[in-house]
Amino acid sequence: MKKARLILNIIALLLIVFQLLGYLGNMGKSPTIAKGVDLVAFYVGFNLPAILALILFLVSLYLRRRLKKKEMSTIVDSIGKS
C-alpha cells in the first residue's frame, strides 16, 4: 500500500504541474466569451487535472489512514507474543 500511495501522490503532483502550465499558457490570451452552461463546462474542463489531483490526494490520505490502522493492530496483537 505504501507504493500505491507513492504512485498516487506522484501522479497527483504531475497533474498539478500540468494545471499550472495550463494557467501559465493561458495568461496572455483574452478571456472566454462563453455564457451559461458553456462557461461552466469550460472551467470544469480546464480545471479537470486539478480536480483529479484532489481526488487522488484524498485516496492517498485514505490509504495512509488505513495503513496506519493496520500497523497499529499488528503492534497491539504482537504485544503478548514474546
DSSP file (Angstrom, degrees, kcal/mol; ACC not computed):
  #  RESIDUE AA STRUCTURE BP1 BP2  ACC     N-H-->O    O-->H-N    N-H-->O    O-->H-N    TCO  KAPPA ALPHA  PHI   PSI    X-CA   Y-CA   Z-CA
    1    1 A M     >        0   0    0      0, 0.0     4,-2.3     0, 0.0     5,-0.2   0.000 360.0 360.0 360.0 -26.3    0.0    0.0    0.0
    2    2 A K  H  >  +     0   0    0      1,-0.2     4,-2.2     2,-0.2     5,-0.1   0.897 360.0  48.9 -66.3 -38.3    2.9    2.3    0.5
    3    3 A K  H  > S+     0   0    0      2,-0.2     4,-2.6     1,-0.2    -1,-0.2   0.888 109.4  52.5 -67.3 -37.6    3.9    2.0   -3.1
    4    4 A A  H  > S+     0   0    0      2,-0.2     4,-2.6     1,-0.2    -2,-0.2   0.912 109.5  49.1 -63.7 -42.1    0.3    2.7   -4.2
    5    5 A R  H  X S+     0   0    0     -4,-2.3     4,-2.6     2,-0.2    -2,-0.2   0.921 111.5  49.6 -61.5 -43.7    0.3    5.9   -2.0
    6    6 A L  H  X S+     0   0    0     -4,-2.2     4,-2.3     1,-0.2    -2,-0.2   0.918 111.8  47.7 -62.6 -43.9    3.6    7.0   -3.5
    7    7 A I  H  X S+     0   0    0     -4,-2.6     4,-2.5     2,-0.2    -1,-0.2   0.916 112.2  49.7 -64.0 -43.3    2.4    6.4   -7.1
    8    8 A L  H  X S+     0   0    0     -4,-2.6     4,-2.4     1,-0.2    -2,-0.2   0.907 111.5  48.9 -62.6 -41.6   -0.9    8.3   -6.4
    9    9 A N  H  X S+     0   0    0     -4,-2.6     4,-2.4     2,-0.2    -1,-0.2   0.900 111.3  49.4 -65.8 -40.0    1.0   11.2   -4.9
   10   10 A I  H  X S+     0   0    0     -4,-2.3     4,-2.3     2,-0.2    -2,-0.2   0.924 112.5  47.1 -65.3 -43.7    3.4   11.4   -7.9
   11   11 A I  H  X S+     0   0    0     -4,-2.5     4,-2.2     1,-0.2    -2,-0.2   0.916 112.4  50.3 -63.6 -42.0    0.5   11.3  -10.4
   12   12 A A  H  X S+     0   0    0     -4,-2.4     4,-2.0     1,-0.2    -2,-0.2   0.901 110.2  49.7 -63.5 -40.8   -1.4   14.0   -8.4
   13   13 A L  H  X S+     0   0    0     -4,-2.4     4,-2.2     2,-0.2    -1,-0.2   0.896 109.8  51.4 -65.4 -39.1    1.7   16.2   -8.3
   14   14 A L  H  X S+     0   0    0     -4,-2.3     4,-2.5     1,-0.2    -2,-0.2   0.900 108.6  51.3 -63.2 -39.9    2.2   15.8  -12.1
   15   15 A L  H  X S+     0   0    0     -4,-2.2     4,-2.2     2,-0.2    -1,-0.2   0.889 109.0  50.8 -64.1 -38.3   -1.4   16.8  -12.7
   16   16 A I  H  X S+     0   0    0     -4,-2.0     4,-2.5     2,-0.2    -2,-0.2   0.906 109.8  50.2 -64.6 -40.7   -0.9   19.9  -10.5
   17   17 A V  H  X S+     0   0    0     -4,-2.2     4,-2.4     2,-0.2    -2,-0.2   0.919 110.5  49.5 -63.2 -43.2    2.2   20.8  -12.6
   18   18 A F  H  X S+     0   0    0     -4,-2.5     4,-2.1     1,-0.2    -1,-0.2   0.892 110.3  51.3 -62.2 -38.8    0.2   20.3  -15.8
   19   19 A Q  H  X S+     0   0    0     -4,-2.2     4,-2.3     2,-0.2    -2,-0.2   0.922 109.6  49.0 -64.7 -43.5   -2.5   22.5  -14.4
   20   20 A L  H  X S+     0   0    0     -4,-2.5     4,-2.5     1,-0.2    -2,-0.2   0.898 110.4  51.2 -63.0 -39.6    0.0   25.3  -13.5
   21   21 A L  H  X S+     0   0    0     -4,-2.4     4,-2.3     1,-0.2    -1,-0.2   0.873 108.6  52.4 -63.9 -36.3    1.4   25.0  -17.0
   22   22 A G  H  X S+     0   0    0     -4,-2.1     4,-1.3     2,-0.2    -2,-0.2   0.903 109.5  48.6 -64.5 -41.3   -2.1   25.4  -18.4
   23   23 A Y  H  < S+     0   0    0     -4,-2.3     4,-0.4     2,-0.2     3,-0.2   0.922 112.7  48.0 -63.7 -43.6   -2.6   28.5  -16.3
   24   24 A L  H >< S+     0   0    0     -4,-2.5     3,-0.8     1,-0.2     4,-0.4   0.882 111.6  50.1 -65.7 -37.3    0.7   30.0  -17.5
   25   25 A G  H 3< S+     0   0    0     -4,-2.3    -1,-0.2     1,-0.2    -2,-0.2   0.754 112.3  47.6 -70.9 -23.8   -0.1   29.2  -21.1
   26   26 A N  T >< S+     0   0    0     -4,-1.3     3,-0.5    -3,-0.2    -1,-0.2   0.397  86.3  94.2 -96.6   1.8   -3.5   30.8  -20.9
   27   27 A M  T <  S+     0   0    0     -3,-0.8    -1,-0.2    -4,-0.4    -2,-0.1   0.917  85.7  42.4 -64.1 -46.6   -2.3   34.0  -19.2
   28   28 A G  T 3  S+     0   0    0     -4,-0.4    -1,-0.2    -3,-0.2     2,-0.1   0.564  96.7  94.5 -81.6  -7.0   -1.8   36.3  -22.2
   29   29 A K  S <  S-     0   0    0     -3,-0.5     3,-0.1     1,-0.1    -3,-0.0  -0.449  83.0-100.4 -86.4 157.8   -5.0   35.2  -24.0
   30   30 A S        -     0   0    0     -2,-0.1    -1,-0.1     1,-0.1     3,-0.1  -0.407  47.5 -95.1 -72.6 152.1   -8.3   37.0  -23.8
   31   31 A P        -     0   0    0      0, 0.0    -1,-0.1     0, 0.0     2,-0.0  -0.216  49.6 -88.4 -65.5 159.2  -11.0   35.6  -21.5
   32   32 A T        -     0   0    0      1,-0.1     7,-0.0    -3,-0.1    10,-0.0  -0.301  22.4-148.5 -69.4 152.0  -13.6   33.2  -22.9
   33   33 A I        +     0   0    0     -3,-0.1    -1,-0.1     2,-0.1     6,-0.1   0.334  54.8 127.6-101.6   4.6  -16.8   34.6  -24.4
   34   34 A A        -     0   0    0      4,-0.1     2,-0.3     5,-0.1    -2,-0.0  -0.217  41.5-158.8 -64.4 153.0  -18.9   31.6  -23.4
   35   35 A K    >   -     0   0    0      4,-0.0     3,-1.2     0, 0.0     4,-0.2  -0.949  46.3 -13.5-132.4 152.5  -22.1   32.0  -21.4
   36   36 A G  T 3> S+     0   0    0     -2,-0.3     4,-1.5     1,-0.3     3,-0.4  -0.355 128.4   1.1  67.8-129.3  -24.2   29.9  -19.2
   37   37 A V  H 3> S+     0   0    0      1,-0.2     4,-2.7     2,-0.2    -1,-0.3   0.833 129.6  60.8 -66.2 -34.1  -23.6   26.1  -19.3
   38   38 A D  H <> S+     0   0    0     -3,-1.2     4,-2.1     1,-0.2    -1,-0.2   0.871 103.5  51.1 -61.9 -36.0  -20.8   26.5  -21.8
   39   39 A L  H  > S+     0   0    0     -3,-0.4     4,-2.2     2,-0.2    -1,-0.2   0.912 110.9  47.3 -67.4 -43.0  -18.9   28.7  -19.3
   40   40 A V  H  X S+     0   0    0     -4,-1.5     4,-2.5     1,-0.2     5,-0.2   0.920 112.6  49.8 -63.7 -43.4  -19.3   26.1  -16.5
   41   41 A A  H  X S+     0   0    0     -4,-2.7     4,-2.4     1,-0.2    -2,-0.2   0.874 109.5  52.6 -63.8 -37.0  -18.2   23.3  -18.9
   42   42 A F  H  X S+     0   0    0     -4,-2.1     4,-2.6    -5,-0.2    -2,-0.2   0.941 112.3  43.4 -63.4 -47.6  -15.1   25.4  -19.9
   43   43 A Y  H  X S+     0   0    0     -4,-2.2     4,-2.0     2,-0.2    -2,-0.2   0.879 115.2  48.3 -70.0 -37.2  -14.0   25.9  -16.3
   44   44 A V  H  < S+     0   0    0     -4,-2.5    -1,-0.2     2,-0.2    -2,-0.2   0.929 115.6  45.3 -66.6 -43.4  -14.6   22.3  -15.3
   45   45 A G  H >< S+     0   0    0     -4,-2.4     3,-0.8    -5,-0.2    -2,-0.2   0.885 113.8  48.6 -66.4 -38.6  -12.8   21.0  -18.4
   46   46 A F  H 3< S+     0   0    0     -4,-2.6    -1,-0.2     1,-0.2    -2,-0.2   0.853 117.1  41.7 -70.1 -34.2   -9.9   23.4  -17.9
   47   47 A N  T 3X S+     0   0    0     -4,-2.0     4,-2.1    -5,-0.2     3,-0.3   0.219  81.0 111.2 -97.5  13.8   -9.5   22.6  -14.2
   48   48 A L  H <> S+     0   0    0     -3,-0.8     4,-2.7     1,-0.2     5,-0.2   0.879  74.3  53.9 -59.1 -41.5  -10.0   18.8  -14.7
   49   49 A P  H  > S+     0   0    0      0, 0.0     4,-2.3     0, 0.0    -1,-0.2   0.898 109.7  48.7 -60.5 -37.0   -6.4   18.0  -13.8
   50   50 A A  H  > S+     0   0    0     -3,-0.3     4,-2.0     2,-0.2    -2,-0.2   0.886 111.5  49.3 -68.4 -37.8   -6.7   19.9  -10.5
   51   51 A I  H  X S+     0   0    0     -4,-2.1     4,-2.0     2,-0.2    -1,-0.2   0.923 112.6  47.1 -66.1 -44.0  -10.0   18.1   -9.7
   52   52 A L  H  X S+     0   0    0     -4,-2.7     4,-2.5     1,-0.2    -2,-0.2   0.881 110.1  53.5 -64.4 -38.3   -8.4   14.7  -10.5
   53   53 A A  H  X S+     0   0    0     -4,-2.3     4,-2.5    -5,-0.2    -1,-0.2   0.901 107.5  51.3 -63.6 -40.3   -5.3   15.6   -8.4
   54   54 A L  H  X S+     0   0    0     -4,-2.0     4,-2.1     2,-0.2    -2,-0.2   0.919 110.4  48.6 -61.9 -44.0   -7.6   16.5   -5.4
   55   55 A I  H  X S+     0   0    0     -4,-2.0     4,-2.2     1,-0.2    -2,-0.2   0.912 111.8  49.3 -62.6 -42.6   -9.4   13.1   -5.8
   56   56 A L  H  X S+     0   0    0     -4,-2.5     4,-2.3     1,-0.2    -2,-0.2   0.886 109.6  51.4 -65.7 -38.7   -6.0   11.3   -5.9
   57   57 A F  H  X S+     0   0    0     -4,-2.5     4,-2.1     2,-0.2    -1,-0.2   0.888 110.0  50.1 -64.0 -38.0   -4.7   13.1   -2.8
   58   58 A L  H  X S+     0   0    0     -4,-2.1     4,-2.2     2,-0.2    -2,-0.2   0.893 110.3  49.1 -67.9 -39.3   -7.9   12.1   -1.0
   59   59 A V  H  X S+     0   0    0     -4,-2.2     4,-2.4     2,-0.2    -2,-0.2   0.901 110.7  51.4 -64.5 -40.4   -7.5    8.5   -2.0
   60   60 A S  H  X S+     0   0    0     -4,-2.3     4,-2.2     2,-0.2    -2,-0.2   0.895 108.8  50.7 -63.4 -40.2   -3.9    8.6   -0.8
   61   61 A L  H  X S+     0   0    0     -4,-2.1     4,-2.3     2,-0.2    -2,-0.2   0.909 109.6  50.8 -62.9 -42.3   -5.0   10.1    2.5
   62   62 A Y  H  X S+     0   0    0     -4,-2.2     4,-2.4     1,-0.2    -2,-0.2   0.913 110.2  49.5 -61.4 -42.9   -7.5    7.3    2.9
   63   63 A L  H  X S+     0   0    0     -4,-2.4     4,-2.6     2,-0.2    -1,-0.2   0.883 109.0  52.8 -64.5 -37.8   -4.8    4.7    2.2
   64   64 A R  H  X S+     0   0    0     -4,-2.2     4,-2.5     2,-0.2    -2,-0.2   0.926 110.8  46.3 -63.3 -44.3   -2.5    6.3    4.7
   65   65 A R  H  X S+     0   0    0     -4,-2.3     4,-2.3     2,-0.2    -2,-0.2   0.911 113.4  49.2 -64.3 -41.6   -5.1    6.1    7.4
   66   66 A R  H  X S+     0   0    0     -4,-2.4     4,-2.0     2,-0.2    -2,-0.2   0.903 112.1  48.4 -64.3 -40.9   -5.9    2.5    6.5
   67   67 A L  H  X S+     0   0    0     -4,-2.6     4,-2.4     2,-0.2    -2,-0.2   0.897 111.1  50.4 -65.9 -41.1   -2.2    1.6    6.6
   68   68 A K  H  X S+     0   0    0     -4,-2.5     4,-2.2     1,-0.2    -2,-0.2   0.902 110.5  49.5 -64.5 -40.7   -1.7    3.3   10.0
   69   69 A K  H  X S+     0   0    0     -4,-2.3     4,-1.9     2,-0.2    -1,-0.2   0.892 110.9  50.2 -64.8 -39.4   -4.7    1.4   11.4
   70   70 A K  H  X S+     0   0    0     -4,-2.0     4,-1.7     2,-0.2    -2,-0.2   0.901 110.8  49.1 -65.9 -41.4   -3.4   -1.9   10.1
   71   71 A E  H  X S+     0   0    0     -4,-2.4     4,-2.1     1,-0.2    -2,-0.2   0.891 109.7  52.0 -65.5 -39.3    0.1   -1.2   11.6
   72   72 A M  H  X S+     0   0    0     -4,-2.2     4,-2.4     1,-0.2    -1,-0.2   0.881 107.9  51.6 -64.8 -37.7   -1.5   -0.3   15.0
   73   73 A S  H  X S+     0   0    0     -4,-1.9     4,-2.2     1,-0.2    -1,-0.2   0.872 110.0  48.9 -68.9 -34.8   -3.5   -3.6   15.0
   74   74 A T  H  X S+     0   0    0     -4,-1.7     4,-1.5     2,-0.2    -2,-0.2   0.866 111.4  50.1 -71.2 -34.4   -0.3   -5.6   14.3
   75   75 A I  H  < S+     0   0    0     -4,-2.1     4,-0.3     2,-0.2    -2,-0.2   0.926 112.9  45.9 -66.7 -44.0    1.5   -3.8   17.1
   76   76 A V  H >< S+     0   0    0     -4,-2.4     3,-1.0     1,-0.2     4,-0.4   0.898 113.1  50.2 -66.0 -39.9   -1.3   -4.4   19.6
   77   77 A D  H 3< S+     0   0    0     -4,-2.2     3,-0.4     1,-0.2    -1,-0.2   0.793 108.7  52.6 -68.7 -27.3   -1.6   -8.1   18.5
   78   78 A S  T >< S+     0   0    0     -4,-1.5     3,-0.7     1,-0.2    -1,-0.2   0.411  82.4  92.4 -91.1   3.9    2.2   -8.7   18.9
   79   79 A I  T <  S+     0   0    0     -3,-1.0     3,-0.3    -4,-0.3    -1,-0.2   0.922  93.2  35.3 -64.1 -45.6    2.4   -7.3   22.5
   80   80 A G  T 3  S+     0   0    0     -4,-0.4    -1,-0.2    -3,-0.4    -2,-0.1   0.322  94.8  89.8 -94.1  10.0    1.9  -10.6   24.2
   81   81 A K    <         0   0    0     -3,-0.7    -1,-0.2     1,-0.2    -2,-0.1  -0.084 360.0 360.0 -98.6  35.1    3.8  -12.9   21.7
   82   82 A S              0   0    0     -3,-0.3    -1,-0.2     0, 0.0    -2,-0.1   0.465 360.0 360.0 -90.3 360.0    7.3  -12.7   23.2
